[in-house]
Amino acid sequence: MVHLKKRHLQLIRLLNRGRRFTADELATETGASVRTIQRDMFTLEELGYPIWSVPGTGGGYEMLPNRLLPPLQLREQEAVALYLTLKWMEQIPDVPFGDMRDTLSDWYVNELPHDLETKIARLEKNILWLGNKTVPSAPFTKDVYEAVERKRKIEITYATTKGSRTFTVAPVGMALLDLKWYVFGQSSYGLRQYRIDRIESLRLLNDTFEADDLETLLQASEQRNGMTVRLRITSLGRRLLEDVLPDITEKNEWIVPDAELPFLSRQLLAAGAEVEVVAPLELREMMREQAERLWNMYE
């Protein structure tokens, strides 16, 4: 059996863009030789991918539209890993594609050989996803996803700490954090994040927008509006905060957007004396104020 290599998957993604690529372009994109690309195209055609090759000047390779893709060519471990990934996806609340997530793993396992299906059935009772089962519902997740995909502005009524407020937002992207969905949107206040479960109503507007991708915008925002947070952390503190700060086993310093400092201060306070804020002064002051409020509450 021919197995797909990482380069094959990269070629499939490129051809799925809906345009024609020359062998030279594909070679440049993948770092392979033209001869290797030609062999790869033949391999993908053998596997059933509907690749159309056009010879001569102006020719190249493209993927035929309106097709059903052939089944993945997976090794046993890859098949099990994909099944577990689909099962994990079922734990995520309010996936933008609705109820489809509840049937994907069943549909997938029914296509596997019987011996592998039996193996997965045994694993299913021994590999569990434990955690917070009280995640609030976010019924507008699918609507937000549609707006992100179509680059359409939305009008949302949002539950803030000071009551409901209405915003017009250009939703540039979404993120999942601690099983809660967030939408990142440009508004008159700049780039802000909103918890989707706190959206009380949503209206899709006809206005479209253009924006960089979310990853680029977040990086630019951190560089422009971020503060350097420097911590002194014990080994226990690192364990307590491993879901809060990236690369915490290796780093003591992070760039954090100004707007996220109050939220970060509450998370750091939960680690108690296992973490000390060295800088910035603003974050130290926030920690001190919250510690005083906590002390006053229990004295």
C-alpha positions in Angstrom: 0.0 0.0 0.0 1.2 3.5 -0.9 1.2 5.8 2.2 0.9 9.6 1.9 4.0 11.5 2.9 4.0 15.0 4.5 5.0 16.4 1.1 2.0 14.7 -0.5 -0.4 16.3 2.0 1.3 19.7 1.3 0.7 19.2 -2.5 -2.9 18.3 -1.9 -3.4 21.5 0.1 -1.8 23.6 -2.6 -3.9 22.0 -5.4 -7.1 22.5 -3.3 -6.6 26.3 -3.7 -8.5 26.0 -6.9 -5.8 27.1 -9.4 -3.3 25.6 -11.7 0.3 25.1 -10.5 3.3 24.4 -12.7 5.8 21.7 -11.6 8.3 24.4 -11.0 5.9 26.3 -8.6 5.1 23.1 -6.7 8.8 22.3 -6.4 9.6 25.8 -5.0 6.7 25.5 -2.5 7.7 22.1 -1.2 11.5 22.3 -1.6 11.5 19.2 -3.8 12.9 18.7 -7.3 10.7 18.9 -10.4 11.3 15.2 -11.1 10.1 14.4 -7.5 7.0 16.5 -8.0 6.2 14.6 -11.2 6.5 11.3 -9.4 4.3 12.6 -6.6 1.6 13.6 -9.0 1.6 10.1 -10.5 1.3 8.7 -6.9 -1.6 10.9 -6.0 -3.4 9.9 -9.2 -2.9 6.3 -8.4 -4.5 6.9 -5.0 -7.6 8.3 -6.6 -7.1 12.0 -6.3 -8.7 13.8 -9.3 -5.6 15.6 -10.5 -5.7 17.1 -14.0 -2.4 17.6 -15.8 -2.2 20.0 -18.7 0.9 19.6 -20.9 2.8 22.4 -22.7 3.2 26.1 -22.2 0.8 27.4 -19.7 0.1 23.9 -18.4 0.5 22.4 -15.0 -1.5 20.5 -12.4 -4.8 21.3 -10.8 -7.5 19.5 -8.8 -10.8 18.9 -10.5 -13.7 20.7 -8.7 -16.9 19.1 -7.3 -15.2 15.9 -6.3 -15.4 13.3 -3.6 -11.9 12.7 -2.1 -10.7 9.1 -1.8 -10.3 7.6 1.6 -7.1 8.4 3.6 -4.3 5.9 3.3 -3.5 5.4 7.0 -1.3 3.1 9.0 -2.9 1.5 12.1 -1.5 4.0 14.6 -2.5 6.9 12.4 -6.0 5.5 12.2 -6.3 5.1 15.9 -4.9 8.6 16.5 -7.4 10.1 14.1 -10.3 8.4 15.8 -9.1 9.6 19.3 -8.9 13.1 17.8 -12.5 12.9 16.6 -13.6 11.6 20.0 -11.8 14.5 21.7 -13.6 16.9 19.3 -16.9 15.7 20.7 -15.9 17.1 24.1 -15.7 20.6 22.7 -19.0 22.5 23.2 -20.7 24.3 20.4 -18.4 23.3 17.6 -19.3 25.7 14.7 -20.5 22.8 12.5 -23.3 21.8 14.9 -24.4 18.3 15.5 -22.1 16.9 12.8 -19.3 16.4 15.4 -21.5 13.8 17.2 -21.5 11.4 14.3 -18.1 11.9 12.8 -16.3 9.3 15.0 -19.1 6.7 14.4 -19.0 7.3 10.7 -15.3 7.0 10.6 -14.9 3.8 12.7 -17.6 2.1 10.6 -15.2 2.4 7.6 -12.3 0.7 9.4 -11.4 -3.0 9.2 -13.1 -5.2 11.8 -10.0 -6.0 13.8 -9.1 -2.3 14.1 -12.7 -1.5 15.0 -12.5 -4.0 17.8 -9.2 -2.6 19.1 -10.7 0.9 19.1 -13.8 -0.3 21.0 -11.4 -1.6 23.8 -9.4 1.6 23.9 -12.6 3.7 24.1 -13.3 2.5 27.6 -9.7 3.1 28.8 -9.0 6.6 27.3 -11.3 9.2 28.8 -11.6 12.9 28.6 -12.1 14.3 32.1 -12.5 17.9 33.1 -15.0 20.7 33.4 -18.4 19.4 32.4 -20.2 22.7 33.3 -19.0 24.8 30.4 -21.6 27.4 29.6 -23.5 27.0 26.3 -22.5 29.3 23.4 -25.4 29.1 20.9 -24.0 31.8 18.6 -20.8 29.9 17.8 -22.0 28.8 14.4 -23.2 32.3 13.5 -19.9 33.8 14.5 -18.0 31.2 12.4 -20.2 32.1 9.4 -19.4 35.8 9.9 -15.6 35.0 10.2 -15.7 32.8 7.1 -17.6 35.3 5.0 -15.9 38.4 6.4 -19.2 40.0 7.4 -19.6 42.5 10.3 -21.9 41.6 13.1 -23.9 43.5 15.7 -23.8 41.8 19.1 -25.4 42.5 22.4 -22.9 41.5 25.0 -23.1 40.9 28.7 -20.4 43.0 30.4 -19.6 43.4 34.1 -21.6 46.7 33.8 -24.6 45.3 32.0 -25.6 44.6 28.4 -23.9 46.6 25.7 -24.2 46.6 21.9 -21.2 46.6 19.6 -20.6 46.5 15.9 -17.7 44.1 15.4 -15.6 42.9 12.4 -14.9 39.3 13.5 -11.4 38.5 12.3 -11.1 35.1 14.0 -12.1 32.6 16.8 -10.2 30.8 19.5 -10.9 28.0 22.0 -9.5 28.5 25.5 -10.4 26.3 28.4 -13.3 24.9 26.4 -14.8 28.4 25.9 -15.1 30.0 22.5 -13.9 33.5 21.9 -14.3 35.8 18.9 -11.7 38.4 18.2 -13.1 41.4 16.5 -12.1 44.9 15.4 -14.4 47.6 16.7 -14.1 51.3 17.5 -12.2 50.1 20.6 -9.6 48.4 18.5 -9.0 44.6 18.5 -10.9 43.0 21.4 -11.9 39.5 22.4 -15.5 38.5 23.4 -16.6 35.3 25.0 -19.2 33.8 22.7 -21.2 32.4 25.6 -21.7 36.0 26.8 -23.3 37.1 23.5 -27.0 37.7 24.2 -28.0 38.4 20.6 -26.3 38.6 17.2 -27.2 40.1 13.9 -25.2 39.4 10.7 -24.8 42.7 8.8 -24.4 43.2 5.1 -21.2 45.2 5.6 -18.0 43.3 4.7 -14.5 44.0 5.9 -10.9 43.2 5.0 -8.3 42.3 7.7 -5.1 40.4 8.3 -5.4 36.9 9.7 -5.9 36.6 13.5 -2.4 35.3 14.2 -0.8 38.3 12.5 -3.1 40.8 14.2 -2.4 39.3 17.7 1.3 39.4 17.1 1.2 43.0 16.0 -1.1 43.9 19.0 1.3 42.3 21.5 4.2 44.1 20.0 2.4 47.5 20.0 0.4 47.3 23.2 2.1 44.6 25.2 4.0 44.7 28.4 6.9 42.6 29.5 5.8 40.4 32.4 8.6 38.9 34.4 7.9 36.3 37.0 9.8 34.4 39.7 8.1 30.9 39.8 8.6 27.8 41.9 8.4 24.4 40.2 4.9 23.9 41.8 3.9 27.3 40.5 4.9 26.3 37.0 2.6 23.3 37.2 -0.2 25.4 38.5 0.1 27.9 35.7 1.0 25.6 32.8 -2.4 26.3 31.2 -2.1 30.0 31.7 1.2 31.0 30.1 2.9 29.4 27.1 6.2 27.6 27.5 6.1 28.1 31.2 8.6 25.2 31.9 11.3 27.1 30.0 10.5 30.8 30.3 10.2 33.5 33.1 9.3 36.4 30.8 6.3 37.0 28.4 4.8 39.8 26.3 1.2 40.3 27.5 -1.3 42.8 25.9 -2.2 45.6 28.3 -5.9 44.7 28.2 -5.1 41.1 29.5 -3.2 42.2 32.6 -6.2 42.4 35.0 -7.3 38.9 33.9 -3.7 37.6 34.3 -3.4 39.0 37.7 -6.4 36.9 38.9 -4.9 33.8 37.4 -1.5 34.4 39.0 -3.1 35.1 42.4 -4.6 31.6 42.3 -1.0 30.2 42.5 -0.5 32.0 45.8 3.1 32.3 47.0 4.4 30.0 44.3 4.7 32.9 41.9 6.0 36.5 42.4 5.6 39.2 39.9 8.9 40.9 39.3 7.7 43.3 36.6 5.8 45.4 35.5 4.9 47.6 38.4 1.3 47.9 37.2 0.8 44.1 37.5 2.4 44.1 41.0 -0.1 46.8 42.0 -3.0 44.8 40.6 -1.8 41.7 42.6 -1.5 43.8 45.8 -5.0 45.3 45.4 -6.6 41.9 44.8 -4.7 40.3 47.8 -6.0 43.1 50.0 -9.6 42.6 48.9 -9.2 38.9 49.6 -7.7 39.6 53.0 -10.5 42.0 53.9 -13.1 39.5 52.8 -11.8 36.8 55.2 -10.3 38.7 58.1 
